[in-house]
Amino acid sequence: MKHTQVLLFGMIDLLERVRTSGYRVYALTDNVIEIVDYLQSTYQLWDLFDGVIVAVEVGCLKPHADIFNHLLT
């Protein structure tokens, strides 16, 4: 399952362009912790985010409002 987790074409370029335009960028994921760990160890994009919310770490899932409130705070 982990090997199917790949970056979208142009994703890093897009993140960099959005950030250099003055916007803040956040990641919000419902992936299980094993997949998040795999992604963090495989791809060098996590530093491009101003913050990361992993649903399992905050105890709520999308689309519940609590996870979005977590992101906003």
PDB file of N, CA, C and O in Angstrom:
ATOM      1  N   MET A   1       0.826  -1.207   0.000  1.00  0.00           N
ATOM      2  CA  MET A   1       0.000   0.000   0.000  1.00  0.00           C
ATOM      3  C   MET A   1       0.866   1.266   0.000  1.00  0.00           C
ATOM      4  O   MET A   1       0.555   2.229  -0.702  1.00  0.00           O
ATOM      5  N   LYS A   2       1.955   1.266   0.789  1.00  0.00           N
ATOM      6  CA  LYS A   2       2.790   2.458   0.876  1.00  0.00           C
ATOM      7  C   LYS A   2       3.386   2.835  -0.473  1.00  0.00           C
ATOM      8  O   LYS A   2       3.502   4.018  -0.791  1.00  0.00           O
ATOM      9  N   HIS A   3       3.763   1.839  -1.266  1.00  0.00           N
ATOM     10  CA  HIS A   3       4.419   2.121  -2.539  1.00  0.00           C
ATOM     11  C   HIS A   3       3.491   2.823  -3.541  1.00  0.00           C
ATOM     12  O   HIS A   3       3.960   3.335  -4.558  1.00  0.00           O
ATOM     13  N   THR A   4       2.205   2.851  -3.270  1.00  0.00           N
ATOM     14  CA  THR A   4       1.271   3.543  -4.161  1.00  0.00           C
ATOM     15  C   THR A   4       1.168   5.025  -3.828  1.00  0.00           C
ATOM     16  O   THR A   4       0.518   5.780  -4.551  1.00  0.00           O
ATOM     17  N   GLN A   5       1.798   5.441  -2.750  1.00  0.00           N
ATOM     18  CA  GLN A   5       1.753   6.834  -2.323  1.00  0.00           C
ATOM     19  C   GLN A   5       2.849   7.615  -3.046  1.00  0.00           C
ATOM     20  O   GLN A   5       4.018   7.545  -2.666  1.00  0.00           O
ATOM     21  N   VAL A   6       2.481   8.343  -4.063  1.00  0.00           N
ATOM     22  CA  VAL A   6       3.451   9.107  -4.840  1.00  0.00           C
ATOM     23  C   VAL A   6       3.012  10.567  -4.919  1.00  0.00           C
ATOM     24  O   VAL A   6       1.831  10.889  -4.792  1.00  0.00           O
ATOM     25  N   LEU A   7       3.985  11.432  -5.131  1.00  0.00           N
ATOM     26  CA  LEU A   7       3.681  12.851  -5.270  1.00  0.00           C
ATOM     27  C   LEU A   7       3.002  13.111  -6.603  1.00  0.00           C
ATOM     28  O   LEU A   7       3.301  12.458  -7.604  1.00  0.00           O
ATOM     29  N   LEU A   8       2.097  14.056  -6.607  1.00  0.00           N
ATOM     30  CA  LEU A   8       1.483  14.497  -7.849  1.00  0.00           C
ATOM     31  C   LEU A   8       2.509  15.284  -8.658  1.00  0.00           C
ATOM     32  O   LEU A   8       3.316  16.023  -8.095  1.00  0.00           O
ATOM     33  N   PHE A   9       2.475  15.125  -9.958  1.00  0.00           N
ATOM     34  CA  PHE A   9       3.395  15.845 -10.835  1.00  0.00           C
ATOM     35  C   PHE A   9       3.270  17.351 -10.588  1.00  0.00           C
ATOM     36  O   PHE A   9       2.168  17.898 -10.613  1.00  0.00           O
ATOM     37  N   GLY A  10       4.389  18.007 -10.352  1.00  0.00           N
ATOM     38  CA  GLY A  10       4.414  19.451 -10.164  1.00  0.00           C
ATOM     39  C   GLY A  10       4.071  19.922  -8.768  1.00  0.00           C
ATOM     40  O   GLY A  10       4.004  21.127  -8.525  1.00  0.00           O
ATOM     41  N   MET A  11       3.850  18.999  -7.845  1.00  0.00           N
ATOM     42  CA  MET A  11       3.397  19.378  -6.504  1.00  0.00           C
ATOM     43  C   MET A  11       4.411  20.251  -5.766  1.00  0.00           C
ATOM     44  O   MET A  11       4.040  21.263  -5.171  1.00  0.00           O
ATOM     45  N   ILE A  12       5.678  19.870  -5.799  1.00  0.00           N
ATOM     46  CA  ILE A  12       6.690  20.637  -5.061  1.00  0.00           C
ATOM     47  C   ILE A  12       6.840  22.022  -5.672  1.00  0.00           C
ATOM     48  O   ILE A  12       6.948  23.009  -4.944  1.00  0.00           O
ATOM     49  N   ASP A  13       6.848  22.110  -6.995  1.00  0.00           N
ATOM     50  CA  ASP A  13       6.930  23.403  -7.661  1.00  0.00           C
ATOM     51  C   ASP A  13       5.745  24.286  -7.273  1.00  0.00           C
ATOM     52  O   ASP A  13       5.914  25.473  -6.992  1.00  0.00           O
ATOM     53  N   LEU A  14       4.556  23.705  -7.260  1.00  0.00           N
ATOM     54  CA  LEU A  14       3.359  24.459  -6.881  1.00  0.00           C
ATOM     55  C   LEU A  14       3.456  24.960  -5.435  1.00  0.00           C
ATOM     56  O   LEU A  14       3.162  26.125  -5.165  1.00  0.00           O
ATOM     57  N   LEU A  15       3.862  24.097  -4.514  1.00  0.00           N
ATOM     58  CA  LEU A  15       4.011  24.512  -3.113  1.00  0.00           C
ATOM     59  C   LEU A  15       5.002  25.660  -2.987  1.00  0.00           C
ATOM     60  O   LEU A  15       4.752  26.625  -2.265  1.00  0.00           O
ATOM     61  N   GLU A  16       6.119  25.556  -3.685  1.00  0.00           N
ATOM     62  CA  GLU A  16       7.128  26.612  -3.618  1.00  0.00           C
ATOM     63  C   GLU A  16       6.605  27.922  -4.198  1.00  0.00           C
ATOM     64  O   GLU A  16       6.860  28.987  -3.636  1.00  0.00           O
ATOM     65  N   ARG A  17       5.879  27.860  -5.310  1.00  0.00           N
ATOM     66  CA  ARG A  17       5.337  29.075  -5.918  1.00  0.00           C
ATOM     67  C   ARG A  17       4.291  29.723  -5.020  1.00  0.00           C
ATOM     68  O   ARG A  17       4.258  30.947  -4.896  1.00  0.00           O
ATOM     69  N   VAL A  18       3.444  28.927  -4.398  1.00  0.00           N
ATOM     70  CA  VAL A  18       2.423  29.470  -3.492  1.00  0.00           C
ATOM     71  C   VAL A  18       3.088  30.152  -2.304  1.00  0.00           C
ATOM     72  O   VAL A  18       2.700  31.252  -1.911  1.00  0.00           O
ATOM     73  N   ARG A  19       4.092  29.491  -1.739  1.00  0.00           N
ATOM     74  CA  ARG A  19       4.783  30.078  -0.583  1.00  0.00           C
ATOM     75  C   ARG A  19       5.512  31.360  -0.945  1.00  0.00           C
ATOM     76  O   ARG A  19       5.451  32.336  -0.198  1.00  0.00           O
ATOM     77  N   THR A  20       6.208  31.374  -2.089  1.00  0.00           N
ATOM     78  CA  THR A  20       6.941  32.590  -2.470  1.00  0.00           C
ATOM     79  C   THR A  20       5.997  33.723  -2.864  1.00  0.00           C
ATOM     80  O   THR A  20       6.410  34.880  -2.949  1.00  0.00           O
ATOM     81  N   SER A  21       4.743  33.394  -3.102  1.00  0.00           N
ATOM     82  CA  SER A  21       3.730  34.427  -3.369  1.00  0.00           C
ATOM     83  C   SER A  21       3.178  35.016  -2.087  1.00  0.00           C
ATOM     84  O   SER A  21       2.346  35.923  -2.124  1.00  0.00           O
ATOM     85  N   GLY A  22       3.638  34.503  -0.944  1.00  0.00           N
ATOM     86  CA  GLY A  22       3.244  35.070   0.336  1.00  0.00           C
ATOM     87  C   GLY A  22       2.148  34.324   1.071  1.00  0.00           C
ATOM     88  O   GLY A  22       1.685  34.775   2.118  1.00  0.00           O
ATOM     89  N   TYR A  23       1.734  33.202   0.541  1.00  0.00           N
ATOM     90  CA  TYR A  23       0.690  32.411   1.194  1.00  0.00           C
ATOM     91  C   TYR A  23       1.308  31.383   2.122  1.00  0.00           C
ATOM     92  O   TYR A  23       2.423  30.911   1.897  1.00  0.00           O
ATOM     93  N   ARG A  24       0.574  31.048   3.160  1.00  0.00           N
ATOM     94  CA  ARG A  24       0.974  29.962   4.050  1.00  0.00           C
ATOM     95  C   ARG A  24       0.313  28.685   3.550  1.00  0.00           C
ATOM     96  O   ARG A  24      -0.800  28.715   3.025  1.00  0.00           O
ATOM     97  N   VAL A  25       1.006  27.561   3.718  1.00  0.00           N
ATOM     98  CA  VAL A  25       0.541  26.284   3.181  1.00  0.00           C
ATOM     99  C   VAL A  25       0.528  25.250   4.294  1.00  0.00           C
ATOM    100  O   VAL A  25       1.499  25.107   5.037  1.00  0.00           O
ATOM    101  N   TYR A  26      -0.584  24.529   4.403  1.00  0.00           N
ATOM    102  CA  TYR A  26      -0.742  23.520   5.448  1.00  0.00           C
ATOM    103  C   TYR A  26      -1.140  22.183   4.840  1.00  0.00           C
ATOM    104  O   TYR A  26      -1.787  22.122   3.794  1.00  0.00           O
ATOM    105  N   ALA A  27      -0.742  21.124   5.515  1.00  0.00           N
ATOM    106  CA  ALA A  27      -1.150  19.773   5.120  1.00  0.00           C
ATOM    107  C   ALA A  27      -2.155  19.273   6.142  1.00  0.00           C
ATOM    108  O   ALA A  27      -1.984  19.461   7.346  1.00  0.00           O
ATOM    109  N   LEU A  28      -3.196  18.638   5.647  1.00  0.00           N
ATOM    110  CA  LEU A  28      -4.240  18.062   6.495  1.00  0.00           C
ATOM    111  C   LEU A  28      -4.543  16.679   5.926  1.00  0.00           C
ATOM    112  O   LEU A  28      -5.035  16.564   4.804  1.00  0.00           O
ATOM    113  N   THR A  29      -4.250  15.625   6.699  1.00  0.00           N
ATOM    114  CA  THR A  29      -4.389  14.277   6.163  1.00  0.00           C
ATOM    115  C   THR A  29      -5.119  13.336   7.113  1.00  0.00           C
ATOM    116  O   THR A  29      -4.992  13.425   8.334  1.00  0.00           O
ATOM    117  N   ASP A  30      -5.885  12.434   6.510  1.00  0.00           N
ATOM    118  CA  ASP A  30      -6.547  11.354   7.241  1.00  0.00           C
ATOM    119  C   ASP A  30      -5.773  10.043   7.125  1.00  0.00           C
ATOM    120  O   ASP A  30      -6.230   9.011   7.614  1.00  0.00           O
ATOM    121  N   ASN A  31      -4.611  10.075   6.485  1.00  0.00           N
ATOM    122  CA  ASN A  31      -3.831   8.845   6.334  1.00  0.00           C
ATOM    123  C   ASN A  31      -3.457   8.266   7.690  1.00  0.00           C
ATOM    124  O   ASN A  31      -3.325   8.991   8.676  1.00  0.00           O
ATOM    125  N   VAL A  32      -3.287   6.951   7.725  1.00  0.00           N
ATOM    126  CA  VAL A  32      -2.838   6.294   8.950  1.00  0.00           C
ATOM    127  C   VAL A  32      -1.392   6.659   9.197  1.00  0.00           C
ATOM    128  O   VAL A  32      -0.676   7.037   8.269  1.00  0.00           O
ATOM    129  N   ILE A  33      -0.960   6.549  10.429  1.00  0.00           N
ATOM    130  CA  ILE A  33       0.364   7.029  10.830  1.00  0.00           C
ATOM    131  C   ILE A  33       1.488   6.324  10.072  1.00  0.00           C
ATOM    132  O   ILE A  33       2.519   6.939   9.801  1.00  0.00           O
ATOM    133  N   GLU A  34       1.313   5.056   9.728  1.00  0.00           N
ATOM    134  CA  GLU A  34       2.351   4.331   8.988  1.00  0.00           C
ATOM    135  C   GLU A  34       2.579   4.946   7.607  1.00  0.00           C
ATOM    136  O   GLU A  34       3.715   5.037   7.141  1.00  0.00           O
ATOM    137  N   ILE A  35       1.510   5.360   6.968  1.00  0.00           N
ATOM    138  CA  ILE A  35       1.653   5.992   5.648  1.00  0.00           C
ATOM    139  C   ILE A  35       2.250   7.387   5.790  1.00  0.00           C
ATOM    140  O   ILE A  35       3.087   7.786   4.980  1.00  0.00           O
ATOM    141  N   VAL A  36       1.835   8.126   6.800  1.00  0.00           N
ATOM    142  CA  VAL A  36       2.408   9.450   7.031  1.00  0.00           C
ATOM    143  C   VAL A  36       3.905   9.320   7.310  1.00  0.00           C
ATOM    144  O   VAL A  36       4.699  10.090   6.768  1.00  0.00           O
ATOM    145  N   ASP A  37       4.298   8.371   8.136  1.00  0.00           N
ATOM    146  CA  ASP A  37       5.723   8.142   8.414  1.00  0.00           C
ATOM    147  C   ASP A  37       6.484   7.819   7.136  1.00  0.00           C
ATOM    148  O   ASP A  37       7.581   8.329   6.905  1.00  0.00           O
ATOM    149  N   TYR A  38       5.887   6.963   6.306  1.00  0.00           N
ATOM    150  CA  TYR A  38       6.509   6.600   5.030  1.00  0.00           C
ATOM    151  C   TYR A  38       6.682   7.837   4.144  1.00  0.00           C
ATOM    152  O   TYR A  38       7.756   8.051   3.580  1.00  0.00           O
ATOM    153  N   LEU A  39       5.648   8.637   4.023  1.00  0.00           N
ATOM    154  CA  LEU A  39       5.715   9.829   3.188  1.00  0.00           C
ATOM    155  C   LEU A  39       6.764  10.807   3.704  1.00  0.00           C
ATOM    156  O   LEU A  39       7.508  11.396   2.921  1.00  0.00           O
ATOM    157  N   GLN A  40       6.822  10.979   5.022  1.00  0.00           N
ATOM    158  CA  GLN A  40       7.787  11.909   5.606  1.00  0.00           C
ATOM    159  C   GLN A  40       9.221  11.429   5.402  1.00  0.00           C
ATOM    160  O   GLN A  40      10.127  12.246   5.232  1.00  0.00           O
ATOM    161  N   SER A  41       9.435  10.122   5.416  1.00  0.00           N
ATOM    162  CA  SER A  41      10.794   9.606   5.237  1.00  0.00           C
ATOM    163  C   SER A  41      11.179   9.483   3.763  1.00  0.00           C
ATOM    164  O   SER A  41      12.361   9.352   3.447  1.00  0.00           O
ATOM    165  N   THR A  42      10.204   9.523   2.862  1.00  0.00           N
ATOM    166  CA  THR A  42      10.466   9.308   1.442  1.00  0.00           C
ATOM    167  C   THR A  42      10.570  10.606   0.652  1.00  0.00           C
ATOM    168  O   THR A  42      11.400  10.715  -0.251  1.00  0.00           O
ATOM    169  N   TYR A  43       9.746  11.579   0.979  1.00  0.00           N
ATOM    170  CA  TYR A  43       9.673  12.805   0.198  1.00  0.00           C
ATOM    171  C   TYR A  43      10.112  14.014   1.014  1.00  0.00           C
ATOM    172  O   TYR A  43       9.766  14.146   2.188  1.00  0.00           O
ATOM    173  N   GLN A  44      10.870  14.885   0.383  1.00  0.00           N
ATOM    174  CA  GLN A  44      11.387  16.077   1.041  1.00  0.00           C
ATOM    175  C   GLN A  44      10.475  17.276   0.798  1.00  0.00           C
ATOM    176  O   GLN A  44      10.916  18.313   0.301  1.00  0.00           O
ATOM    177  N   LEU A  45       9.206  17.125   1.151  1.00  0.00           N
ATOM    178  CA  LEU A  45       8.280  18.236   0.946  1.00  0.00           C
ATOM    179  C   LEU A  45       7.707  18.768   2.236  1.00  0.00           C
ATOM    180  O   LEU A  45       7.088  19.831   2.238  1.00  0.00           O
ATOM    181  N   TRP A  46       7.893  18.069   3.321  1.00  0.00           N
ATOM    182  CA  TRP A  46       7.233  18.448   4.576  1.00  0.00           C
ATOM    183  C   TRP A  46       7.694  19.793   5.105  1.00  0.00           C
ATOM    184  O   TRP A  46       6.938  20.486   5.785  1.00  0.00           O
ATOM    185  N   ASP A  47       8.942  20.171   4.797  1.00  0.00           N
ATOM    186  CA  ASP A  47       9.431  21.480   5.234  1.00  0.00           C
ATOM    187  C   ASP A  47       8.762  22.620   4.480  1.00  0.00           C
ATOM    188  O   ASP A  47       8.856  23.776   4.894  1.00  0.00           O
ATOM    189  N   LEU A  48       8.088  22.309   3.378  1.00  0.00           N
ATOM    190  CA  LEU A  48       7.402  23.339   2.615  1.00  0.00           C
ATOM    191  C   LEU A  48       6.076  23.753   3.247  1.00  0.00           C
ATOM    192  O   LEU A  48       5.506  24.782   2.888  1.00  0.00           O
ATOM    193  N   PHE A  49       5.593  22.952   4.185  1.00  0.00           N
ATOM    194  CA  PHE A  49       4.334  23.262   4.851  1.00  0.00           C
ATOM    195  C   PHE A  49       4.592  24.095   6.100  1.00  0.00           C
ATOM    196  O   PHE A  49       5.571  23.876   6.813  1.00  0.00           O
ATOM    197  N   ASP A  50       3.712  25.045   6.357  1.00  0.00           N
ATOM    198  CA  ASP A  50       3.802  25.847   7.573  1.00  0.00           C
ATOM    199  C   ASP A  50       3.281  25.077   8.778  1.00  0.00           C
ATOM    200  O   ASP A  50       3.552  25.444   9.921  1.00  0.00           O
ATOM    201  N   GLY A  51       2.548  24.030   8.523  1.00  0.00           N
ATOM    202  CA  GLY A  51       2.035  23.169   9.578  1.00  0.00           C
ATOM    203  C   GLY A  51       1.425  21.923   8.966  1.00  0.00           C
ATOM    204  O   GLY A  51       1.018  21.911   7.804  1.00  0.00           O
ATOM    205  N   VAL A  52       1.371  20.873   9.776  1.00  0.00           N
ATOM    206  CA  VAL A  52       0.811  19.597   9.326  1.00  0.00           C
ATOM    207  C   VAL A  52      -0.127  19.080  10.400  1.00  0.00           C
ATOM    208  O   VAL A  52       0.239  19.028  11.574  1.00  0.00           O
ATOM    209  N   ILE A  53      -1.333  18.696  10.010  1.00  0.00           N
ATOM    210  CA  ILE A  53      -2.288  18.070  10.916  1.00  0.00           C
ATOM    211  C   ILE A  53      -2.535  16.655  10.408  1.00  0.00           C
ATOM    212  O   ILE A  53      -2.948  16.444   9.268  1.00  0.00           O
ATOM    213  N   VAL A  54      -2.270  15.691  11.290  1.00  0.00           N
ATOM    214  CA  VAL A  54      -2.541  14.282  11.000  1.00  0.00           C
ATOM    215  C   VAL A  54      -3.724  13.882  11.874  1.00  0.00           C
ATOM    216  O   VAL A  54      -3.659  13.951  13.101  1.00  0.00           O
ATOM    217  N   ALA A  55      -4.801  13.463  11.224  1.00  0.00           N
ATOM    218  CA  ALA A  55      -6.062  13.214  11.925  1.00  0.00           C
ATOM    219  C   ALA A  55      -5.907  12.310  13.137  1.00  0.00           C
ATOM    220  O   ALA A  55      -6.461  12.595  14.199  1.00  0.00           O
ATOM    221  N   VAL A  56      -5.168  11.234  12.991  1.00  0.00           N
ATOM    222  CA  VAL A  56      -5.036  10.288  14.095  1.00  0.00           C
ATOM    223  C   VAL A  56      -4.342  10.932  15.307  1.00  0.00           C
ATOM    224  O   VAL A  56      -4.581  10.528  16.445  1.00  0.00           O
ATOM    225  N   GLU A  57      -3.505  11.911  15.067  1.00  0.00           N
ATOM    226  CA  GLU A  57      -2.795  12.572  16.162  1.00  0.00           C
ATOM    227  C   GLU A  57      -3.676  13.557  16.924  1.00  0.00           C
ATOM    228  O   GLU A  57      -3.394  13.871  18.080  1.00  0.00           O
ATOM    229  N   VAL A  58      -4.742  14.051  16.287  1.00  0.00           N
ATOM    230  CA  VAL A  58      -5.630  15.001  16.961  1.00  0.00           C
ATOM    231  C   VAL A  58      -6.978  14.388  17.303  1.00  0.00           C
ATOM    232  O   VAL A  58      -7.809  15.038  17.937  1.00  0.00           O
ATOM    233  N   GLY A  59      -7.205  13.143  16.890  1.00  0.00           N
ATOM    234  CA  GLY A  59      -8.402  12.411  17.298  1.00  0.00           C
ATOM    235  C   GLY A  59      -9.687  12.767  16.585  1.00  0.00           C
ATOM    236  O   GLY A  59     -10.770  12.577  17.137  1.00  0.00           O
ATOM    237  N   CYS A  60      -9.592  13.287  15.356  1.00  0.00           N
ATOM    238  CA  CYS A  60     -10.798  13.550  14.584  1.00  0.00           C
ATOM    239  C   CYS A  60     -10.476  13.459  13.097  1.00  0.00           C
ATOM    240  O   CYS A  60      -9.329  13.621  12.681  1.00  0.00           O
ATOM    241  N   LEU A  61     -11.505  13.200  12.317  1.00  0.00           N
ATOM    242  CA  LEU A  61     -11.337  12.998  10.879  1.00  0.00           C
ATOM    243  C   LEU A  61     -12.060  14.066  10.080  1.00  0.00           C
ATOM    244  O   LEU A  61     -13.003  14.693  10.561  1.00  0.00           O
ATOM    245  N   LYS A  62     -11.594  14.263   8.836  1.00  0.00           N
ATOM    246  CA  LYS A  62     -12.352  15.088   7.898  1.00  0.00           C
ATOM    247  C   LYS A  62     -13.637  14.341   7.572  1.00  0.00           C
ATOM    248  O   LYS A  62     -13.585  13.113   7.499  1.00  0.00           O
ATOM    249  N   PRO A  63     -14.733  14.950   7.380  1.00  0.00           N
ATOM    250  CA  PRO A  63     -14.973  16.392   7.270  1.00  0.00           C
ATOM    251  C   PRO A  63     -15.446  17.027   8.568  1.00  0.00           C
ATOM    252  O   PRO A  63     -16.013  18.119   8.529  1.00  0.00           O
ATOM    253  N   HIS A  64     -15.238  16.391   9.717  1.00  0.00           N
ATOM    254  CA  HIS A  64     -15.692  16.958  10.983  1.00  0.00           C
ATOM    255  C   HIS A  64     -15.053  18.323  11.214  1.00  0.00           C
ATOM    256  O   HIS A  64     -13.861  18.510  10.969  1.00  0.00           O
ATOM    257  N   ALA A  65     -15.841  19.257  11.678  1.00  0.00           N
ATOM    258  CA  ALA A  65     -15.373  20.640  11.871  1.00  0.00           C
ATOM    259  C   ALA A  65     -14.188  20.729  12.830  1.00  0.00           C
ATOM    260  O   ALA A  65     -13.367  21.636  12.696  1.00  0.00           O
ATOM    261  N   ASP A  66     -14.076  19.814  13.792  1.00  0.00           N
ATOM    262  CA  ASP A  66     -12.996  19.885  14.779  1.00  0.00           C
ATOM    263  C   ASP A  66     -11.613  19.836  14.140  1.00  0.00           C
ATOM    264  O   ASP A  66     -10.697  20.528  14.584  1.00  0.00           O
ATOM    265  N   ILE A  67     -11.462  19.026  13.103  1.00  0.00           N
ATOM    266  CA  ILE A  67     -10.131  18.922  12.492  1.00  0.00           C
ATOM    267  C   ILE A  67      -9.754  20.225  11.785  1.00  0.00           C
ATOM    268  O   ILE A  67      -8.587  20.616  11.788  1.00  0.00           O
ATOM    269  N   PHE A  68     -10.722  20.888  11.190  1.00  0.00           N
ATOM    270  CA  PHE A  68     -10.445  22.162  10.533  1.00  0.00           C
ATOM    271  C   PHE A  68     -10.183  23.257  11.569  1.00  0.00           C
ATOM    272  O   PHE A  68      -9.361  24.145  11.343  1.00  0.00           O
ATOM    273  N   ASN A  69     -10.879  23.192  12.697  1.00  0.00           N
ATOM    274  CA  ASN A  69     -10.586  24.146  13.786  1.00  0.00           C
ATOM    275  C   ASN A  69      -9.191  23.919  14.338  1.00  0.00           C
ATOM    276  O   ASN A  69      -8.499  24.875  14.689  1.00  0.00           O
ATOM    277  N   HIS A  70      -8.774  22.664  14.419  1.00  0.00           N
ATOM    278  CA  HIS A  70      -7.404  22.354  14.836  1.00  0.00           C
ATOM    279  C   HIS A  70      -6.402  23.023  13.887  1.00  0.00           C
ATOM    280  O   HIS A  70      -5.418  23.625  14.316  1.00  0.00           O
ATOM    281  N   LEU A  71      -6.679  22.900  12.616  1.00  0.00           N
ATOM    282  CA  LEU A  71      -5.794  23.493  11.616  1.00  0.00           C
ATOM    283  C   LEU A  71      -5.731  25.009  11.766  1.00  0.00           C
ATOM    284  O   LEU A  71      -4.659  25.606  11.669  1.00  0.00           O
ATOM    285  N   LEU A  72      -6.874  25.620  12.001  1.00  0.00           N
ATOM    286  CA  LEU A  72      -6.908  27.079  12.123  1.00  0.00           C
ATOM    287  C   LEU A  72      -6.200  27.593  13.372  1.00  0.00           C
ATOM    288  O   LEU A  72      -5.683  28.710  13.378  1.00  0.00           O
ATOM    289  N   THR A  73      -6.174  26.788  14.422  1.00  0.00           N
ATOM    290  CA  THR A  73      -5.480  27.221  15.633  1.00  0.00           C
ATOM    291  C   THR A  73      -4.033  26.814  15.590  1.00  0.00           C
ATOM    292  O   THR A  73      -3.286  27.093  16.528  1.00  0.00           O
TER     293      THR A  73
END
